[in-house]
């Protein structure tokens, strides 16, 4: 009997030892191996905040400020830390309804109960002051400082672009961005996003049970400073840009001014336009929808995305190709035969210069026919195919039918047809000059954007070459930002013919019978070429 009780004693001791070992092992696991409770405790005592960098400023070519930053504040929430609070008071402080508040909290919980997320974004400095005084009442809420773009001059909206909140796709594919972050959506803001955005930092703040900040954790030993974005120094002349936009007010079209010796774009106007400040702040989405539905399409960048038939502007390119191919000389003349193609009344063109000066359509009909029907084959269909491809090769060397490499997104490349295009439309060897003669005067299938039209003028100013048109000349102190901007693009037409055509462009403005006499200025020598193209959708383009 005594032995039985002794055996029970050992069993009881064994049970206590086993339970004790389990507790010891569990405590060891919780304190040494598993850090989830430490993390949870830290999240209640520490606040991990992202330090957002100031976005890079943007200047014009004369150091005039075009874009700067203004402080705003995002109200953040950590759902796990939220305690019951006065919902109506918070709604009043930040200007939302109770239903919106409930929805925002639910979205935050779905995103993560532990991680902070944006509850209400872009709170103004004035509202932030009222909110900060009462924030201690709202456990789990805190304020994160941010910046928004501001525009001291309401110009160059399409060129500068705007910023917006990142999409879920971007946050999934780019680790730099988190929900609620901002990113360049268009224009220079988008193209130079990586240099403008800077680099985020982080900060750990201690908070008490009343949600009040008590200073940096361990005197900021684990904090990292945000690095501001680099400033952009653009080629834009703000005064010229503003003047161009005033000229185009209540009109539809565009203006592009390029410095031929560098390719720097001095001004690019698309009209109708809008004040870039409209797409800033909490009203951005509302204003964007208004602009999007506007029948005049102010969001549409006509300088880079509108495809137009060049009309008679194209005749100066046709003349160069014909001279270079040897199918005409500078003294070749043709009668103004309106049975071939319509034209205005003027004397017969006896040479290339007079044909350009008077903009004679039948003359360039004959010129283009000689280019296309080059006598390379006895079969007129094959001859037209060979002639068109030769023409296409030289015309595209003027930067037409291709993207020019400009430092801005969403640029159309225009269209210069070749034999493959017409083979697809009409069938192999089923078309000839008579099918495509409208190309001779810049009509038909040829299409170019206003930027390309301006670049053609730069090519003539340089007598046969161009530099890639661009908007940015320096990023911070770095002026060597893209070797392509300094590369000379030479056309496939001999430079010896450019002076002749440039002289003709002078006569267009300054000589009697020239079609652009209204552009004449007393103190400035102006060379130009008029162009009017038929538009099947409305009034002619000019």
C-alpha positions in Angstrom: 0.0 0.0 0.0 2.8 2.4 0.9 4.6 1.5 -2.4 1.4 2.5 -4.3 1.4 5.9 -2.7 5.1 6.3 -3.4 4.4 5.5 -7.1 1.7 8.2 -7.2 4.0 10.7 -5.8 6.4 10.2 -8.7 3.6 10.5 -11.2 2.4 13.8 -9.7 6.0 15.1 -9.6 6.4 14.1 -13.2 3.2 15.9 -14.2 4.4 19.1 -12.5 7.8 18.8 -14.1 6.2 18.3 -17.5 3.9 21.3 -17.1 6.8 23.4 -15.9 8.9 22.4 -18.9 6.1 23.2 -21.3 5.7 26.7 -19.7 9.5 27.2 -19.8 9.7 26.1 -23.4 6.7 28.3 -24.4 8.1 31.4 -22.6 11.4 30.7 -24.4 9.6 30.4 -27.7 7.6 33.6 -27.2 10.5 35.7 -25.9 13.4 34.4 -28.0 12.1 32.7 -31.2 8.6 34.2 -32.0 8.7 38.0 -32.3 5.1 38.5 -33.2 4.2 39.7 -29.7 7.2 42.1 -29.7 6.0 43.4 -33.1 2.5 43.8 -31.8 3.8 45.6 -28.7 6.0 47.8 -30.7 3.1 48.8 -33.0 1.2 50.0 -30.0 4.2 51.9 -28.6 6.0 52.9 -31.8 4.8 54.5 -35.0 6.6 53.6 -38.2 6.3 56.6 -40.6 7.4 57.0 -44.2 9.3 60.2 -44.8 8.2 61.4 -48.2 10.8 63.4 -50.2 10.1 66.8 -51.7 9.5 66.3 -55.4 12.0 68.0 -57.7 11.2 71.5 -58.8 10.8 72.5 -62.5 12.3 75.7 -64.0 12.2 77.3 -67.4 15.4 78.1 -69.4 15.8 81.4 -67.6 15.5 79.9 -64.0 11.9 81.0 -63.7 10.0 78.6 -61.5 7.3 76.6 -63.3 6.4 74.0 -60.7 6.9 73.9 -56.9 5.6 72.0 -53.9 3.1 72.9 -51.2 2.6 71.0 -48.0 -0.6 69.0 -47.4 -1.4 66.2 -44.9 -2.8 62.7 -45.2 -4.7 61.3 -42.2 -3.5 57.7 -41.7 -5.1 54.9 -39.8 -3.9 51.6 -38.2 -7.1 49.6 -37.8 -5.9 47.3 -35.1 -5.2 50.3 -32.8 -8.5 52.1 -33.4 -10.7 52.4 -30.3 -14.3 53.7 -30.1 -14.5 57.4 -30.9 -16.8 60.2 -31.7 -17.5 59.5 -35.4 -19.5 62.7 -36.0 -16.8 64.9 -34.7 -14.1 63.3 -36.9 -16.4 63.5 -39.9 -16.9 67.2 -39.3 -13.2 67.8 -38.8 -12.2 66.3 -42.2 -15.4 67.0 -44.2 -16.8 63.6 -44.9 -20.1 61.7 -44.2 -20.5 58.9 -41.6 -21.1 56.5 -44.4 -17.8 57.5 -46.1 -16.0 57.1 -42.7 -17.4 53.5 -42.3 -16.3 52.6 -45.8 -12.8 54.0 -45.4 -12.3 52.1 -42.2 -13.5 48.9 -43.8 -11.1 49.3 -46.7 -8.3 50.0 -44.3 -9.1 46.7 -42.4 -9.2 44.8 -45.7 -5.8 46.2 -46.7 -4.2 45.3 -43.4 -5.3 45.5 -39.7 -1.7 46.2 -38.7 -0.2 48.3 -41.5 -1.0 52.0 -41.8 -3.1 53.1 -44.8 -4.4 56.5 -46.0 -7.8 57.3 -44.4 -8.2 60.8 -45.9 -5.7 62.4 -48.2 -4.6 65.9 -49.0 -5.9 67.7 -46.0 -5.1 71.5 -46.3 -2.9 73.3 -43.9 -5.9 75.1 -42.4 -7.9 72.0 -41.7 -4.7 70.2 -40.4 -4.4 72.8 -37.6 -7.9 72.0 -36.3 -7.4 68.3 -36.6 -4.0 68.2 -34.9 -5.5 69.8 -31.7 -8.0 66.9 -31.3 -6.1 64.0 -32.8 -5.3 62.6 -29.3 -9.0 61.5 -29.1 -8.6 59.2 -32.0 -6.4 56.1 -31.2 -4.9 54.6 -34.3 -5.0 57.8 -36.3 -2.1 60.0 -37.1 -1.1 62.6 -39.7 1.5 62.1 -42.5 2.9 65.2 -44.2 3.0 65.2 -48.0 3.5 67.7 -50.8 1.3 68.7 -53.8 2.4 70.4 -57.0 1.6 74.1 -57.5 2.0 76.2 -60.6 2.7 79.9 -60.3 1.9 80.4 -64.0 -1.1 78.7 -65.5 0.8 77.6 -68.6 2.3 74.6 -70.4 -0.2 72.1 -68.8 0.3 69.4 -71.4 4.1 69.7 -71.3 4.5 69.8 -67.6 1.9 67.0 -67.0 0.3 66.2 -63.6 0.7 63.7 -60.8 -1.9 61.3 -59.4 -2.3 58.3 -57.1 -0.7 55.1 -58.1 -2.8 52.3 -59.4 -3.0 48.8 -57.9 -1.1 47.5 -60.9 1.9 49.8 -60.2 2.0 48.9 -56.5 2.1 45.2 -57.5 4.8 45.6 -60.1 7.1 48.3 -58.6 8.2 47.8 -55.0 9.0 51.5 -54.5 5.3 52.5 -54.5 2.7 51.8 -51.8 -1.1 52.4 -52.0 -1.7 56.2 -51.6 1.7 57.2 -53.2 1.8 59.7 -56.0 3.4 59.3 -59.4 3.8 61.3 -62.6 0.8 60.6 -64.9 1.7 62.6 -68.0 4.2 65.1 -69.5 7.6 65.7 -68.0 6.2 64.5 -64.6 5.8 61.0 -66.0 8.9 60.9 -68.3 11.3 62.1 -65.5 9.5 60.4 -62.6 12.5 58.5 -61.3 14.6 61.6 -60.9 11.8 63.9 -59.7 10.4 61.6 -57.0 13.5 61.4 -54.9 14.0 58.6 -52.4 11.8 57.9 -49.4 13.1 57.9 -45.8 11.6 56.4 -42.6 11.1 57.5 -39.1 10.1 55.7 -35.9 8.1 57.8 -33.4 7.2 56.8 -29.8 3.6 57.4 -28.9 1.7 57.1 -25.5 -1.6 55.5 -24.8 -3.3 58.8 -25.7 -1.9 58.7 -29.2 0.4 61.6 -28.5 3.9 61.6 -30.0 6.7 61.4 -27.4 9.7 61.9 -29.7 12.0 59.7 -31.9 12.7 56.1 -30.9 16.3 55.9 -29.5 17.0 59.4 -30.6 16.5 58.6 -34.3 19.2 55.9 -34.5 17.0 53.8 -36.9 15.7 56.8 -38.9 16.7 57.4 -42.5 16.4 60.8 -44.2 14.3 61.3 -47.3 16.3 62.5 -50.3 14.6 65.3 -52.3 14.1 64.8 -56.1 16.4 66.5 -58.5 15.2 69.8 -60.1 14.6 69.9 -63.9 15.9 72.8 -65.9 13.8 72.9 -69.0 14.3 74.5 -72.4 10.9 76.3 -72.2 10.8 80.1 -72.3 7.9 80.9 -69.9 7.3 84.3 -71.4 7.2 82.9 -75.0 5.0 80.0 -73.9 2.6 82.4 -72.1 2.5 84.7 -75.2 1.8 81.7 -77.5 -1.1 80.6 -75.3 -2.6 84.0 -75.4 -2.4 84.0 -79.2 -4.2 80.7 -79.3 -7.0 81.6 -76.8 -10.4 80.6 -78.1 -8.7 78.9 -81.1 -8.0 75.2 -81.9 -4.5 74.2 -82.9 -0.9 74.3 -81.7 2.3 76.3 -81.8 5.8 74.7 -81.6 9.0 76.8 -81.4 12.3 75.0 -81.7 15.9 76.3 -81.5 17.4 74.7 -84.6 21.0 74.8 -83.4 20.3 72.6 -80.3 16.8 71.0 -80.8 15.6 72.8 -77.6 11.9 73.4 -77.5 11.2 77.0 -76.6 7.5 76.7 -76.5 4.8 74.1 -77.2 1.2 75.3 -77.2 -1.8 73.1 -77.6 -5.2 74.8 -77.6 -7.7 74.6 -76.0 -5.7 74.0 -72.9 -6.4 74.2 -69.1 -4.9 75.6 -65.9 -2.6 72.9 -64.5 -3.7 73.9 -60.9 -7.1 72.3 -61.7 -5.5 68.8 -61.5 -4.1 69.3 -58.0 -5.6 68.4 -54.6 -8.8 66.8 -53.5 -10.7 68.3 -56.5 -8.4 66.7 -59.0 -10.7 63.8 -59.9 -13.8 66.0 -60.2 -12.0 68.5 -62.4 -10.4 65.8 -64.5 -13.9 64.3 -65.3 -15.1 67.8 -66.3 -12.1 68.3 -68.6 -12.5 64.8 -70.0 -16.1 65.5 -71.0 -15.4 68.9 -72.4 -16.3 68.8 -76.2 -13.3 71.0 -77.0 -10.9 68.3 -75.6 -8.6 70.5 -73.5 -6.7 67.4 -72.3 -5.8 66.4 -75.8 -2.2 67.4 -76.7 -2.6 68.5 -80.3 1.1 69.3 -80.8 2.1 65.7 -80.1 -0.9 63.6 -80.8 -3.0 65.3 -83.5 -2.2 63.9 -87.0 -2.7 66.3 -89.8 -2.1 66.2 -93.6 0.7 68.8 -94.0 -0.8 70.3 -97.2 1.4 72.6 -99.2 4.1 72.7 -96.5 5.1 69.3 -97.9 6.0 70.8 -101.2 9.4 72.0 -99.9 10.3 68.4 -99.0 9.0 67.2 -102.4 11.2 69.7 -104.2 14.3 68.6 -102.3 13.7 64.9 -103.0 13.1 65.6 -106.7 16.2 67.7 -107.0 18.3 65.1 -105.2 17.0 62.3 -107.5 17.8 64.4 -110.5 14.3 64.3 -112.0 14.1 68.1 -112.0 16.6 71.0 -111.9 16.3 74.3 -110.3 15.1 75.7 -113.6 12.5 73.1 -114.4 9.1 74.7 -115.1 5.6 73.3 -115.6 2.4 75.0 -116.6 -0.4 75.5 -114.0 -2.7 72.9 -115.6 -5.8 72.8 -113.3 -7.1 69.8 -115.2 -4.5 67.7 -113.3 -5.3 69.1 -109.8 -7.0 72.2 -108.6 -5.1 75.4 -107.9 -5.5 79.1 -107.4 -4.9 81.7 -110.1 -1.3 82.7 -110.6 1.3 82.8 -113.5 3.0 79.6 -114.6 5.9 78.4 -112.5 9.0 78.6 -114.6 11.4 77.2 -111.9 11.4 75.6 -108.5 11.6 78.8 -106.6 8.6 80.4 -108.3 6.6 77.1 -107.8 7.3 77.2 -104.1 6.6 80.9 -103.8 3.2 80.6 -105.6 2.5 77.2 -104.1 1.5 75.7 -107.5 -0.4 72.4 -107.1 -0.1 71.2 -110.7 3.7 71.9 -110.6 4.2 69.5 -107.7 1.8 67.0 -109.3 4.3 66.8 -112.2 7.3 66.7 -109.8 5.9 63.8 -107.8 5.0 61.9 -110.9 8.6 62.1 -112.0 9.7 60.8 -108.6 7.3 57.9 -108.6 7.5 57.0 -112.3 11.2 57.0 -112.3 11.8 54.8 -115.3 13.3 52.0 -113.1 11.0 49.4 -114.7 8.9 49.2 -117.9 6.0 47.9 -115.8 4.3 51.0 -114.5 3.1 49.2 -111.3 6.6 47.9 -110.5 8.0 51.3 -111.4 5.6 53.1 -109.0 6.5 50.6 -106.2 10.2 51.2 -106.6 9.8 55.0 -106.9 7.5 55.2 -103.8 9.9 53.2 -101.7 12.8 55.4 -102.8 10.7 58.5 -102.0 9.7 57.0 -98.6 13.3 56.4 -97.6 14.2 60.1 -98.2 11.1 61.6 -96.7 11.4 59.6 -93.5 15.0 60.9 -93.1 13.3 64.2 -92.2 12.0 62.6 -89.0 8.6 61.9 -90.5 6.7 58.7 -90.0 8.7 58.0 -86.8 8.8 59.2 -83.2 11.4 61.9 -82.8 12.7 60.7 -79.4 11.4 63.7 -77.6 11.5 63.4 -73.7 7.8 63.2 -73.1 5.4 60.3 -73.4 2.5 59.6 -75.7 3.9 61.0 -78.9 2.5 59.9 -82.2 4.9 59.1 -85.0 2.8 60.2 -87.9 2.5 58.3 -91.2 4.4 58.2 -94.4 3.0 55.4 -96.7 5.2 52.9 -98.6 4.5 50.2 -101.1 3.5 47.7 -98.4 0.7 50.0 -97.3 -0.8 50.3 -100.8 -0.2 46.6 -101.5 -2.4 45.8 -98.5 -5.0 48.3 -99.5 -5.2 47.7 -103.3 -3.3 44.4 -103.8 0.2 43.7 -105.1 1.0 45.6 -108.3 -2.6 47.0 -108.4 -1.8 50.6 -107.9 0.4 53.3 -109.6 1.0 57.0 -109.5 -2.6 57.8 -110.6 -3.7 56.1 -107.3 -1.5 58.1 -105.0 -1.0 61.5 -106.7 -2.7 63.3 -103.8 0.6 62.8 -101.8 2.2 65.3 -104.2 0.6 68.2 -102.4 0.6 66.8 -98.8 -2.8 65.2 -98.9 -4.0 61.6 -99.1 -2.6 59.2 -96.5 0.4 61.2 -95.4 0.0 62.6 -91.8 2.4 64.5 -89.5 2.1 66.0 -86.1 2.8 69.8 -85.4 6.1 68.9 -83.7 7.3 67.3 -86.9 6.2 70.3 -88.9 8.3 72.6 -86.7 11.2 70.2 -87.0 11.1 70.4 -90.8 11.6 74.2 -90.4 14.6 73.5 -88.1 16.0 71.2 -90.8 15.9 73.9 -93.4 17.4 76.4 -90.9 20.3 74.0 -90.4 20.5 73.2 -94.2 19.9 69.5 -93.9 20.0 68.2 -90.4 18.3 68.3 -87.0 18.9 67.6 -83.4 16.4 65.6 -81.4 13.7 68.0 -80.1 13.7 68.0 -76.3 12.4 69.8 -73.2 15.1 69.3 -70.5 18.6 70.7 -70.7 19.8 69.8 -67.2 18.8 67.5 -64.2 20.3 69.2 -61.1 23.9 69.9 -62.0 24.0 67.3 -64.7 23.8 68.8 -68.2 24.8 65.6 -70.1 21.5 63.9 -69.6 21.0 62.2 -73.0 23.6 61.8 -75.7 20.8 61.5 -78.3 20.0 65.2 -77.7 23.4 66.1 -79.1 23.4 63.7 -82.0 23.1 65.3 -85.5 20.4 63.6 -87.6 21.3 64.2 -91.3 18.7 63.8 -94.0 19.3 61.6 -97.1 19.1 64.7 -99.4 22.3 66.5 -100.4 22.8 69.7 -98.4 23.6 71.6 -101.7 19.9 71.9 -102.5 18.8 73.5 -99.2 19.9 77.0 -99.9 17.8 77.1 -103.1 14.6 76.0 -101.2 15.4 78.4 -98.3 15.7 81.3 -100.8 12.3 80.2 -102.2 10.9 80.3 -98.6 12.2 83.8 -98.3 10.3 84.8 -101.5 7.1 83.2 -100.1 7.1 86.0 -97.5 9.0 88.9 -99.1 8.4 88.8 -102.8 5.3 89.8 -104.8 3.1 86.8 -105.5 4.3 85.0 -102.4 1.5 83.3 -100.5 2.7 84.4 -97.0 3.1 88.2 -97.5 1.1 88.8 -94.3 3.9 87.2 -92.3 6.4 89.9 -93.4 8.1 92.0 -90.7 10.1 95.2 -91.2 13.0 94.4 -88.9 13.2 90.6 -89.2 14.0 88.3 -92.2 11.3 85.6 -92.2 11.3 82.5 -94.3 8.2 80.3 -94.5 5.7 78.2 -96.4 2.0 78.3 -96.2 -0.1 75.2 -96.1 -3.8 74.4 -96.2 -5.0 70.9 -96.2 -8.5 69.6 -96.9 -10.3 68.2 -93.8 -13.2 65.8 -94.5 -14.5 66.4 -90.9 -14.9 70.2 -91.1 -13.1 73.3 -92.1 -9.7 73.0 -93.8 -6.5 72.8 -91.7 -4.0 75.6 -92.2 
